[in-house]
């Protein structure tokens, strides 16, 4: 659909944070990447970006059919009080646990920011069921998802991708690296580790350890490729006249430190960050 829109409107396309979600779809990255290749072969300007993790981060409402959430949470609460509508909502949630973000496993749904019960942060849907004395099965999992949404919703980390698809997408020459994250205050709330570790993770795990990418190719995917797509002609490449945006790192040390259970951690192996020619980070000190 995105490729068709780009072709008919004659505009560049970015398939942003491209991934393969849901256990039945694992392995399908070959097909999606082939679509990019075939489109580019006929002159359509399409590329992708990716965050290098097998888990996504979004609201728990992603498991609930959109029609059930239409009109806000008040309307949702009304609908789940109707036995017929609740049954339809419940069945769709079960389907999504099996086939979509649920990853066919209640242990793959990890709570992140939960305002109404912070003790759940970092724990899984399976844990919550067991804590409430419930069998961690699809029926009870769907019931608890409804309960969570009635309480006001929450964010979750969904471990519903396969590492082979992550690596396959990363290797495509027209995939840029992006975080899909946000600026985060150290220690505040429960977040996805990508907020801290995206680029060091690529350079440490996927370049140095697993050799999915060569170092120069990984750097291109983080710098000149996204700058080109954004039309930033004076950034992304080190040359006279460009903005001096420079990261100085130790390629033997750089890596992610945070985890899905303890995400708040700065990466290792970065000595200096220079933005517009001015030091922003100097051996552990922010300027």
Backbone as a ProteinNet text record, in pm:
[ID]
protein_1_A
[PRIMARY]
XXXXXXXXXXXXXXXXXXXXXXXXXXXXXXXXXXXXXXXXXXXXXXXXXXXXXXXXXXXXXXXXXXXXXXXXXXXXXXXXXXXXXXXXXXXXXXXXXXXXXXXXXXXXXXXXXXXXXXXXXXXXXXXXXXXXXXXXXXXXXXXXXXXXXXXXXXXXXXXXXXXXXXXXXXXXXXXXXXXXXXXXXXXXXXXXXXXXXXXXXXXXXXXXXXXXXXXXXXXXXXXXXXXXXXXXXXXXXXXXXXXXXXXXXXXXXXXXXXXXXXXXXXXXXXXXXXXXXXXXXXXXXXX
[TERTIARY]
82.8	0	86.3	188.9	277.1	350.5	395.4	465.2	372	247.8	152	126.2	110.9	88.9	207.4	328.9	448.4	461	426.4	435.7	336.2	211.5	107.7	123.1	175.8	196.1	333.9	419.6	557	632.4	631.2	700.2	786.9	893.8	976.7	898.6	937.1	867	966.6	927.7	1002.8	907.3	935.2	860.5	921.1	863.9	933.9	916.8	1018.8	1040.2	982.4	1038	994.5	1026.7	930.2	947.5	845.4	862	767	707.7	583.8	515.8	425.3	428.3	336.8	400.7	388.3	455.6	423.8	296.7	268.2	338.9	385.9	449.5	601.2	658.1	803.7	860.9	965.6	1027.8	980.7	879.9	822.6	902.5	1010.9	1090.1	1148	1172	1218.7	1119.2	990.8	886.7	878.2	881.6	868.9	989.9	1108.5	1229.3	1231.8	1176.1	1166	1074.2	970.5	882.4	959.7	1047.4	1130.1	1220	1284	1375	1302.7	1186.1	1113.9	1062.5	1022.3	975.5	1091	1205.4	1320.5	1367.7	1351.7	1396.2	1319.2	1197.2	1117.5	1113.7	1205.6	1220.5	1140.8	1080	1005.6	1103.1	1104.8	1203.6	1156	1178.5	1132	1250.2	1247.3	1345.9	1275.8	1350.2	1293.3	1383.8	1330.5	1417.4	1374.8	1459.2	1440	1502.8	1436.6	1505.5	1550.5	1672.1	1735.5	1699.5	1570.3	1524.1	1412.2	1399.6	1289	1164.7	1152.4	1036.4	995.8	865.4	812	760	719.3	670.8	553.4	439.8	322	216.4	99.8	-6.4	-68.5	-118.4	-181.1	-306.6	-360	-477.7	-454	-326.6	-296.4	-351.6	-375.8	-431.4	-584.1	-642.5	-788.4	-836.7	-945.3	-992	-1021.9	-985.6	-996.7	-1140.7	-1237.1	-1376.3	-1419.7	-1360.8	-1398	-1346.4	-1237.4	-1178.3	-1223.9	-1302.7	-1347.6	-1427.3	-1395.3	-1468.1	-1408.8	-1297.2	-1231	-1260.3	-1192.7	-1200.2	-1338.5	-1409.6	-1545.3	-1635.5	-1624.7	-1702.9	-1659.8	-1528.9	-1480.3	-1540.2	-1542.8	-1598.6	-1745.5	-1818	-1958.8	-1973.2	-1888.7	-1899.7	-1869	-1767	-1733.3	-1834.9	-1923.5	-2032.2	-2147.6	-2149.2	-2248.9	-2194.9	-2261.8	-2208.8	-2178.7	-2262.1	-2240.3	-2117.9	-2107	-1990.8	-1863.2	-1872.1	-1753.8	-1703.1	-1794.7	-1754.2	-1677.7	-1726.2	-1657.2	-1519.7	-1513.1	-1385.4	-1288.2	-1337.9	-1254.7	-1195.9	-1277.8	-1230.5	-1122.1	-1136.3	-1035.7	-904.6	-913.3	-792.6	-719.2	-793.5	-732.1	-660.9	-728	-667.2	-536.7	-536.1	-416.5	-303.8	-339.6	-236.4	-170.7	-250.9	-200.4	-121.2	-170.1	-120.8	-49.7	-59.7	-4.7	93.2	73.9	171.4	187.6	90.5	100.3	205.8	248.7	353.9	319.4	188.1	143	193.1	209.6	264.5	242.3	170.9	145.1	274.8	380.5	508.9	580.4	530.9	590.8	530.9	429.2	365.5	415.8	503.2	569.9	518.7	471.2	420.3	534.9	510.8	608.9	556.6	492.6	441.5	297.4	277.7	145	113.7	42.2	16.3	-68	-160	-255	-200	-83.1	-18.8	127.7	210.6	351.5	425.4	368.6	434.6	434.7	351.6	348.5	457.1	518.7	615.6	735.1	760	865.7	819.3	700.3	645.5	564	526.1	454.3	307.5	231.8	90.6	74.1	162.8	158.6	175.1	270.3	292.6	166.1	102.5	-16.2	-128.5	-148.9	-251.3	-221.4	-96.9	-59.3	-70.4	-36.2	-47.8	-191.6	-283.9	-426.2	-490.3	-409.1	-460.8	-530.5	-495.4	-559.4	-463.2	-516.9	-437.8	-392.4	-264.1	-217.6	-248.4	-376	-418.7	-473.8	-511	-556.4	-681.5	-776.1	-900.6	-873.7	-797.7	-770	-679.7	-586.9	-502.3	-584.1	-681.5	-767.7	-852.2	-900.3	-977.8	-893.6	-768.2	-681.7	-644.9	-635.7	-610.6	-729.6	-849.8	-968.8	-965	-929.6	-920.5	-818.2	-703.9	-600.4	-650.7	-723.3	-774.2	-882.3	-966.4	-1068.3	-1002.5	-887.9	-815.9	-749.6	-751.8	-692.1	-582.9	-558.1	-456.1	-315.9	-218.9	-79	4.5	134.6	222.5	286.4	323.1	382	496.6	585.5	687.9	642.1	629.3	575.8	689.4	726.1	835.7	780.2	744.7	669.9	737.9	869.5	946.2	1050.7	1105.4	1211.5	1343.8	1448.1	1579.1	1629.8	1590.1	1635.8	1579.2	1452.4	1393.4	1460.3	1491.7	1560.5	1692.5	1770.5	1899.3	1881.1	1783	1758.9	1723.7	1635.3	1594.9	1713.3	1792	1907.4	2007.8	2026.4	2126.4	2085.9	1959.4	1917.5	1983.9	2038.2	2114.4	2031.7	1901	1817.1	1738.6	1792.4	1737.1	1827.5	1770.3	1842.4	1815.7	1903.1	1885.3	1818.3	1713.8	1642.5	1602.1	1574	1542.7	1394	1306.8	1164	1144.8	1246	1238.7	1217.5	1253.2	1232.4	1336.2	1350.9	1437.8	1379.9	1465.3	1421.2	1505.8	1442.2	1514.6	1559.1	1687.8	1744.8	1666.7	1613.8	1542.1	1394.8	1344.6	1204.1	1115.6	1016.9	922	993.1	918.2	976.4	969.8	1083.3	1092.7	1149.7	1150.6	1216.9	1366.1	1453.9	1598.2	1648.4	1568.7	1611	1630.8	1566.1	1581.3	1726.5	1804.5	1944.9	2041	2001.6	2100.7	2097.1	2010.4	1991	2121	2189.6	2306.8	2425	2453.2	2558.3	2526.7	2399.8	2360.6	2399.7	2372.2	2408.2	2559	2635	2780.6	2845.8	2785.8	2841.8	2795.6	2664.3	2610.7	2613.1	2560.5	2539.6	2662.7	2754.5	2878.9	2991.1	3026.5	3143.4	3119	3004.9	2983.1	2924.4	2815.3	2746	2784.8	2853.9	2903.2	2790.7	2675.6	2563.8	2594.6	2662.7	2702.4	2850.8	2909.8	3043.5	3031.4	3137.5	3133.6	3097	3159.6	3133.7	2988.2	2930.8	2792	2695.5	2724.5	2640.7	2641.6	2760.4	2770.4	2693.9	2703.4	2626.7	2477	2429.8	2287.3	2240.5	2336.2	2302.8	2323.4	2394.6	2437.3	2394.7	2470.4	2444.2	2312.4	2273.1	2147.6	2025.8	2006.7	1892.3	1902.4	2024.6	2039.4	1996.2	2033.8	1992.5	1840.7	1778.3	1632.5	1562	1617.2	1555.6	1590.7	1676.1	1714.3	1810.8	1886.4	1984.4	2117.9	2138	2252.4	2384.5	2380	2504.2	2531	2467.2	2489.2	2502.7	2554.6	2558.8	2688.1	2771.1	2900.8	3005.5	3121.8	3230.6	3302.9	3283.1	3355.6	3354	3443	3453.9	3323	3275.5	3152.3	3029.6	3036.6	2923.6	2922.3	2807.4	2797	2884	2958.8	3050.9	2978.2	2904.2	2838.3	2923	2987.6	3086.6	3068.8	3068.9	3072	3204.1	3278.2	3405.8	3388.1	3407.2	3382.5	3493.1	3499.5	3593.9	3518.8	3554.9	3479.5	3492.5	3591.2	3608	3529.1	3476.3	3404.8	3259.6	3226.3	3092.7	2985.8	2879.7	2772.1	2661.2	2550.4	2434.9	2457	2409.4	2418.4	2280.2	2180.3	2045.2	1985.8	1885.7	1816	1665.8	1588.2	1443	1392.8	1472	1433.3	1490.2	1605.9	1668.8	1711.4	1615.4	1644	1720.6	1715.5	1777.7	1927.5	2003.4	2149.3	2210.1	2305.9	2375.7	2466.7	2487.8	2574.1	2720.4	2802.1	2945.8	3023.5	3145.6	3234.9	3229.2	3149.1	3142.1	3219.5	3322.8	3406.7	3363.7	3329.5	3296.5	3178.8	3093.6	2988.5	3000.2	3015	3029.6	2910.5	2840.3	2723.1	2746.4	2738	2763.5	2899.6	2997.4	3133.2	3158.6	3055.7	3072.7	3057.5	3144.8	3135.1	3003.6	2929.9	2806.7	2827.1	2924.8	2956.8	3106.3	3168.9	3315.1	3354.9	3381	3426.4	3345.6	3216.4	3130	3062.1	3097.6	3039.7	2955.8	2832	2746	2772.9	2785.4	2814	2687.6
-120.9	0	126	127.2	244.2	264.2	154.5	163.5	218.6	175.2	223.7	372.9	416.4	559.3	641.1	593.2	665.3	672.9	562.7	560.3	656.2	652.6	735.6	883.2	912.4	1052.6	1103.9	1014.2	1048.3	1112.1	1044.4	1092.5	980.3	1016.9	914.3	840.1	717	632.7	578.6	581	511.8	415.8	287.7	187.7	188.3	271.1	304.3	196.4	180.5	68.8	-62	-98.5	-220.5	-343.6	-430.8	-551.3	-655.5	-775.8	-884.3	-921.9	-883.6	-903.9	-1026.1	-1107.4	-1221.3	-1350.5	-1454.1	-1581.4	-1641.3	-1636.5	-1694.8	-1623.8	-1500.6	-1422.8	-1433.7	-1497.1	-1505.1	-1565.7	-1504	-1548.2	-1471.8	-1386.8	-1316.8	-1195.5	-1163.9	-1047.3	-1064.8	-1187.8	-1209.6	-1152.7	-1169.1	-1120.9	-968.3	-910.1	-764.3	-694.5	-750.1	-690.7	-707.4	-817.5	-836.8	-732.6	-690.7	-584.2	-453.5	-424.5	-304.4	-312.7	-427.3	-444.6	-429.9	-491.7	-486.4	-345.9	-275	-137.3	-46.8	-61	20.9	-10.3	-134.7	-173.8	-102.6	-57.3	15.6	164.9	211.8	355.1	416.1	334.5	387.6	406.1	524.5	560.1	515.3	388.8	333.8	278.6	300.9	244.9	213.8	167.4	133.5	184.4	188.6	201.1	95.3	74.1	-37.7	-7.1	-48.5	-51.5	-196.1	-217.4	-349.1	-438.5	-457.4	-538	-632.2	-747.6	-839.4	-811.7	-690.7	-653.9	-510.4	-487.4	-354.1	-294.1	-168.1	-96.9	-9.9	-33.4	49.7	21.7	83.3	64.4	-74.8	-121.7	-253.2	-258.3	-141.5	-134.5	-189.8	-208.4	-265.6	-407	-473.1	-608.5	-609.1	-491.6	-477.9	-423.8	-478	-427.7	-278.2	-208	-62	-15.7	-90.7	-48.7	-49.4	-136.8	-145.6	-25.7	36.3	150.6	284.4	280.5	404.6	490.4	620.6	711.9	728	660.4	675.6	562.5	569.8	459.3	445.6	556.3	548.9	462.3	478.9	397.8	251.5	229	91.4	23.8	93.3	36.9	1.3	87.5	57.3	-68.8	-83.3	-197.8	-329.7	-330.6	-457.3	-495.5	-404	-438	-506.4	-499.2	-568.8	-709.7	-815.5	-952.2	-991.6	-948.5	-985.6	-914.3	-784.2	-709.5	-756.9	-785.2	-832.1	-963.6	-1050.6	-1178.3	-1156.3	-1062.2	-1031.5	-971.1	-880	-817.7	-922.2	-1008.2	-1112.4	-1204.6	-1246.5	-1336.4	-1271.3	-1141.2	-1072.2	-1057	-1034.1	-1025.4	-1158.9	-1268.2	-1401	-1422.1	-1380.9	-1392.3	-1313.7	-1192.5	-1108.2	-1162.2	-1226.5	-1290.7	-1403.4	-1479.2	-1593	-1550.2	-1449.5	-1420.5	-1287.4	-1198.5	-1064.8	-1032.5	-918.4	-871.8	-965.4	-1050.5	-1140.6	-1247	-1275.4	-1373	-1513.9	-1544.1	-1678.8	-1722.2	-1624.4	-1659.5	-1540.5	-1564	-1454.5	-1400.4	-1480.9	-1436.9	-1340.9	-1326.4	-1233.9	-1093.7	-1077.1	-946.6	-893.4	-794.3	-740.6	-600	-577.7	-445.8	-345.7	-225.2	-118.3	-10.6	91.5	197.6	164.9	140.6	104.2	199.1	305.7	408.1	354.3	263.2	215.6	99.5	46.6	-57.5	-68.6	14	17.8	-111.5	-195	-322	-418	-389.9	-474.5	-437.1	-322.1	-274.8	-369.5	-414.7	-511.4	-655.4	-677.8	-812.4	-845.7	-971.9	-1016	-1043.4	-1059.8	-1093	-1229.2	-1320.8	-1450.9	-1432	-1350	-1322.1	-1265	-1169.8	-1105.6	-1206.9	-1292.8	-1397.2	-1483.6	-1527.6	-1615.1	-1542.9	-1415.8	-1339.1	-1328.9	-1325.8	-1316.4	-1453.1	-1558	-1691.7	-1751.6	-1703.5	-1749.6	-1835.3	-1934.5	-2013.1	-1921.4	-1919.2	-1828	-1881.5	-1883.8	-1931.1	-1814.9	-1842.8	-1737.3	-1666.8	-1743.1	-1683.3	-1585.1	-1629.4	-1540.7	-1424.9	-1451.2	-1343.4	-1234.3	-1272.6	-1174.6	-1099.2	-1169.3	-1102.4	-997.3	-1028.4	-934	-815.1	-837.2	-725.3	-629.6	-684.4	-599.1	-523.1	-591.1	-526.2	-413.5	-436.8	-333.9	-210.8	-232.3	-119.2	-44.1	-116.9	-53	34.9	-10	68.2	193.3	208.7	326.1	293.4	163.3	121.9	130.4	91.7	94.8	73.4	85.9	51.4	-84.2	-152.2	-284.9	-301.2	-392	-438.1	-573.9	-585.6	-707.1	-783.5	-897	-978.2	-1072.8	-1016.4	-1092.5	-1095.8	-1073.9	-1081.8	-1190.9	-1231.7	-1332.7	-1266.1	-1307.4	-1244.1	-1260.4	-1367.4	-1386.7	-1280.1	-1240.9	-1133.8	-1000.3	-976.3	-852.2	-840.5	-947.6	-946.5	-934.5	-1001.9	-999.2	-858.9	-793.5	-656.8	-561.8	-581.1	-495	-501.4	-617.7	-635.6	-572.5	-540.9	-485.8	-349.4	-324	-199.6	-72.1	-82.4	37.2	42.1	-21.6	-10.9	77.3	185.7	272.6	225.7	266.4	234.3	352	324	427.3	370.3	455.6	405.6	376.3	454.2	455	479.5	539.5	565.5	713	752.4	892.1	931.3	1061.2	1107.1	1060.6	1007.8	946.9	997.8	1035.9	1073.2	945.2	939	817.4	773.2	649.4	591.2	622.8	705	746.7	655	595.8	504.4	378.1	290	167.9	181.3	169.4	202.1	84.5	101.4	6.2	38.6	-62	-31.7	38.9	40.9	110.7	259.8	315.6	457.9	494.1	397.7	419.1	345.4	227.8	137.2	106.3	171.7	131	125.1	236.1	241.7	163	174.6	89.1	-60.4	-97	-238.1	-288.4	-206	-245.5	-262.6	-164.2	-167.1	-277.1	-307.1	-411.8	-550.4	-570.9	-704.9	-743.8	-655.5	-694.8	-673.1	-586.9	-568.6	-652.7	-624.3	-688.6	-836.5	-867.7	-1003.9	-1096.6	-1056	-1146.7	-1126.4	-1016	-987.4	-988.6	-937.4	-920.9	-809.1	-704.4	-591.1	-565	-507.2	-450.2	-314.3	-273.7	-149.6	-30.4	-17.8	99.1	100.7	-16.8	-23	14.3	-29.7	8.3	159	219.5	364.2	437.6	389.3	450.7	448.2	338.1	322.7	414.9	463.8	552.6	699.7	729	866.2	915.9	880.6	938.9	892.6	767.4	718.2	792.6	801.6	879.5	1028.3	1083.3	1225.6	1251.4	1161	1172.5	1168.8	1073.9	1062.7	1186	1244.5	1363.1	1491.9	1482.8	1601.3	1690.8	1634.4	1711.2	1707.5	1803.1	1798.9	1832.3	1894.2	1932.6	1847.5	1732.4	1641.3	1498	1410.6	1269.1	1222.9	1314.4	1280.4	1378	1325.8	1411.2	1471.8	1601.9	1671.4	1821.1	1889.9	2034.5	2102.5	2189.4	2263	2201.9	2076.1	2011.2	2042.7	2022.8	2035.4	1927.3	1965.7	1871.4	1792.6	1691.4	1598.5	1471.1	1445.2	1337.1	1257.3	1126.6	1037.3	961.2	967.9	897.2	781.3	659.4	541.8	438.7	347.7	235.6	116.8	75.3	-30.1	-165.1	-178.7	-303.5	-304.3	-189.5	-178.4	-136.5	-65.3	-8.9	-117.2	-87.7	-184.6	-135.2	-204.8	-175.1	-232.1	-159.7	-205.5	-239.4	-160.3	-183.6	-312.9	-364.3	-486.3	-462.6	-562.5	-550.2	-549.7	-602.4	-600.3	-479.2	-431	-312.6	-219.7	-146.7	-68.9	60.7	115.4	246.6	232	237.2	229	290.2	380.7	438.1	333.1	340.7	243.6	263.5	169.3	176.1	196.9	244.2	252.9	381.4	479.1	608.4	710.5	769.2	864.2	1009.4	1043.2	1182.6	1189.6	1290.8	1325	1474.5	1508.9	1648.8	1682.8	1789.4	1831.8	1974.5	1993.1	2125.5	2180.7	2091.2	2133.5	2159.6	2141	2165.8	2034.9	2009.4	1886.7	1881.7	1772.2	1751.1	1646.4	1559	1452.5	1430.5	1436.7	1430.1	1331.1	1205.4	1100.7	1095.1	1077.1	1058.1	1183.7	1298.2	1424.8	1487.1	1519.6	1590.8	1739.9	1805.5	1949.4	2030.1
0	0	0	86	92.1	-39.9	-98	-226.4	-334.1	-333.6	-433	-416.4	-291.2	-265.4	-313.8	-280.9	-323.8	-473.9	-541.7	-687.7	-751.2	-704.8	-765.9	-732	-612.4	-572.5	-611.1	-659.7	-697.9	-582	-467.7	-347.8	-291.8	-217.6	-153.1	-44.3	-20.2	76.1	177.9	304.4	409	479.1	470.4	547.2	686.8	772.6	896	1002.6	1084.4	1177.1	1122.8	1007.5	938.9	1024	1039.1	1119.6	1077.7	1130.3	1106.2	1241.7	1263.1	1391.9	1384	1488.5	1498.3	1452.8	1534.5	1509.3	1372.9	1325.4	1193.5	1078.2	1102.2	996.2	997	1099.4	1108.3	980.3	931.2	806.7	684.4	701.2	586.5	542.2	612.7	572.4	432.2	389.6	251.8	151.3	179.2	87.4	88.9	208.4	216.3	155.5	177.8	119.9	-31.7	-79.7	-224.5	-287.3	-214.2	-264.3	-279.4	-181.9	-191.5	-314.5	-332.5	-446.1	-579.9	-591.3	-719	-747	-640.9	-659.8	-703.3	-639.1	-674.7	-817.3	-858.8	-993.1	-1102.7	-1071.7	-1171.6	-1140.9	-1053.2	-1032.2	-919	-834.1	-719	-602.9	-543.8	-442	-303.6	-271.3	-144.1	-65.4	65.7	156.5	287.9	386.4	516.2	626.5	747.8	864.6	965.8	1066.1	1158.1	1292.7	1400.6	1529.6	1553.4	1604.9	1602	1720.9	1743	1856	1811.4	1875.9	1844.1	1927.4	1978.2	2060.3	2030.1	2023.4	1998	2128.4	2122	2240.2	2199	2259.2	2231.7	2338.4	2324	2421.2	2413.3	2526.7	2530.3	2443.7	2411.3	2324.8	2185.5	2146.7	2015.9	2003.6	2117.5	2117	2111.6	2121.7	2125.9	1992.4	1935.5	1805.7	1811.6	1705.3	1705.5	1722.6	1665.8	1680.6	1826.7	1907.2	2048.3	2127.2	2078.7	2148.5	2092	1984.8	1920.7	2019	2021.8	2108.8	2246.9	2272.4	2401.4	2498.1	2613.3	2708.1	2771.3	2783.6	2837.9	2752.1	2620.9	2527.3	2534.3	2549.1	2560.4	2682.9	2795.7	2918.9	2899.8	2829	2800.9	2717.1	2618.8	2527.2	2597.6	2684	2748.9	2856.5	2890.6	2982.9	2911.3	2779	2697.3	2668.5	2714.2	2700	2555.9	2462.7	2322.6	2266.6	2292.9	2244.4	2313.2	2443.3	2515	2456.7	2419.1	2360.3	2229.7	2147.2	2020.8	2046.3	2142.5	2177.5	2230	2315.9	2376.1	2269.6	2175.1	2068.7	1984	1955.8	1875.6	1952.4	2083.1	2164.5	2165	2180.2	2175.5	2041.5	1932.4	1799.5	1793.9	1850	1845.2	1933.9	2043.1	2124.9	2045.6	1974.5	1898.7	1775.6	1705.6	1571	1553.8	1650.6	1631.2	1744.1	1809.8	1908.5	2027.2	2051	2165.3	2151.3	2028.4	2007.3	2050.7	2063.6	2100	2237.4	2329	2460	2554.5	2665.1	2759.6	2819.4	2816.6	2871	2776.8	2654.5	2558.7	2568.5	2649.8	2670.8	2804.5	2798.6	2917.9	2946.9	3067.1	3103.1	3116.7	3067.3	3077.3	3173.5	3121.5	3209.6	3249.6	3378.3	3430.3	3546	3518	3619.8	3734.7	3705.3	3806.2	3889.9	3854.6	3935	3893.9	3953.9	3913.8	3946.8	4033.9	4066.5	3947.7	3847.3	3728.4	3627.2	3643.9	3545.5	3536.3	3413.2	3390.2	3397.7	3453.3	3464.3	3339	3324.9	3205.4	3234.9	3128	3142.4	3210.3	3181.9	3249.8	3400	3440.1	3582.1	3646.1	3578.2	3634.8	3655.4	3557.9	3572.9	3694.9	3706.3	3817.7	3951	3953	4077.4	4123.9	4027.1	4058.9	4078.8	4078.8	4100.6	3980.1	3861.7	3738.6	3656.8	3589.7	3495.9	3381.9	3347.9	3242	3102.5	3068.4	2936.8	2855.3	2730.8	2640.5	2692.4	2744.5	2793.5	2905.9	3003.9	3116.6	3076.5	2985.8	2936.6	2870.4	2787.9	2721.6	2823.4	2925.3	3030.2	3101.8	3126.9	3197.5	3109.5	2981.1	2889.8	2891.5	2892.3	2904.4	3036.2	3141.9	3274	3272.5	3209	3201.8	3127.6	3018.7	2941	3017.4	3088.7	3172.4	3278.1	3328.5	3429.9	3372.9	3242.1	3179.4	3080.5	3061.9	2966.6	3024.2	2945.6	2985.2	2859.7	2873.3	2761.4	2789.4	2681.2	2693.8	2594.4	2626.8	2534.5	2483.4	2353.1	2291.6	2223.2	2280.1	2227.5	2120.9	2006.3	1906	1769.9	1768.1	1644.5	1655.8	1542.2	1541	1507	1574.9	1555.4	1412	1344	1205.6	1113	1135.4	1054.5	1084.8	1212.3	1250	1173.6	1172.3	1102.7	952	897.2	752.9	705.7	777.9	742.9	757.3	862	886.3	772.5	713.6	608.3	475.7	458.7	329.4	308.4	191.6	170.7	184.7	174.3	184.2	315.5	418.9	554.4	638.9	691.5	784.7	927.4	1019.5	1160.5	1229.7	1304.9	1380.2	1515.9	1612	1745.8	1764.6	1701.2	1734.4	1884.2	1948.2	2091.3	2120.1	2238.9	2278.7	2383.2	2404.5	2512.1	2644.7	2730.1	2854.7	2969.7	3078.5	3199.2	3268.8	3301	3358.2	3481.5	3475.3	3588	3594	3504	3511.4	3427.7	3489.6	3425.9	3376.7	3317.5	3261.2	3110.5	3045.2	2903.1	2824.1	2692.9	2604.2	2603.1	2608.9	2610.4	2486	2379.1	2257.5	2281.5	2384.5	2413.8	2443.8	2490	2523.9	2429.9	2383.7	2329.3	2181.8	2103.8	1964.9	1884.4	1873.4	1785.8	1843.4	1974.1	2030.1	2017.3	2024.7	2008	1868.5	1768.2	1632	1620.3	1670.7	1655.8	1739.3	1854.5	1939.1	1900.6	1899.8	1874.9	1727.4	1642.1	1503.1	1413.9	1457.4	1382.1	1442.9	1567.4	1627.2	1659.9	1719.5	1767.9	1661.6	1600.3	1508.7	1362.9	1334.3	1198.8	1094.5	1135.3	1041.6	942.6	990.8	907.3	922.5	819.2	830.5	900.5	967.9	1044.7	956.9	839.4	754.6	706.5	684.4	637.7	749.9	871.4	985.3	1005.9	995.6	1013.4	903.7	779.1	670	700.1	756.7	785.1	897.7	978.1	1089.2	1055.7	948.2	922.1	784	682.2	550.5	489.5	515.3	456.6	510.4	642.9	691.9	660.1	661.3	627.7	483.3	394.3	254.2	242.4	310.5	299.6	354.8	461.5	521.9	448.9	346.8	272	347	442.1	519.4	444.7	357.5	266.9	333.8	452	518.9	642.6	651.1	763.7	712	797.7	764.5	701.8	654.8	594.6	648.9	681.2	727.4	607.7	586	480.3	507.4	446.4	466.7	427.7	516.9	491	554.9	593.7	660.2	809.5	872.5	1016.9	1080.8	1183.3	1247.3	1355.3	1312.9	1404.3	1407.1	1518.8	1524.9	1653.8	1641.4	1756.9	1752.6	1861.2	1871.3	1969.3	1919.7	2003.2	1984.1	2078.7	2072.8	2013.7	1893.6	1826.6	1897.1	1983.6	2058.5	2189.5	2227	2354.4	2340.8	2235.2	2225.4	2231.9	2305	2316.9	2406.9	2399.6	2483.5	2622.9	2724.6	2862.9	2918.6	2882.2	2930.9	2877.1	2949.7	2910.4	2916.3	2875.3	2882.6	3026.5	3119.1	3259.9	3332.6	3286.7	3345.2	3231.6	3174.8	3053.2	3075.6	3197.7	3221.3	3243.3	3134.1	3144	3019.1	3039.5	2924.7	2860.8	2731.8	2664.9	2702.5	2662	2690.2	2560	2574	2459.9	2379.9	2422.3	2353.5	2436.1	2377.3	2450.2	2430	2305.5	2275.9	2178.3	2199.3	2102.9	2075	1948	1906.9	1817.2	1850.9	1774.4	1725.4	1593.9	1535	1577.2	1591.4	1624.7	1771.6	1855.6	1998.8	2077	2174.1	2253.2	2331.9	2313.9	2390	2498.5	2475.8	2572.7	2569.2	2687	2695.5	2803.9	2763.5	2853.5	2982.8	2968.5	3084.2	3134.8	3077.7	3123.6	3013.1	3046.5	2951.4	2961.1	2844.9	2843	2810.6
[MASK]
+++++++++++++++++++++++++++++++++++++++++++++++++++++++++++++++++++++++++++++++++++++++++++++++++++++++++++++++++++++++++++++++++++++++++++++++++++++++++++++++++++++++++++++++++++++++++++++++++++++++++++++++++++++++++++++++++++++++++++++++++++++++++++++++++++++++++++++++++++++++++++++++

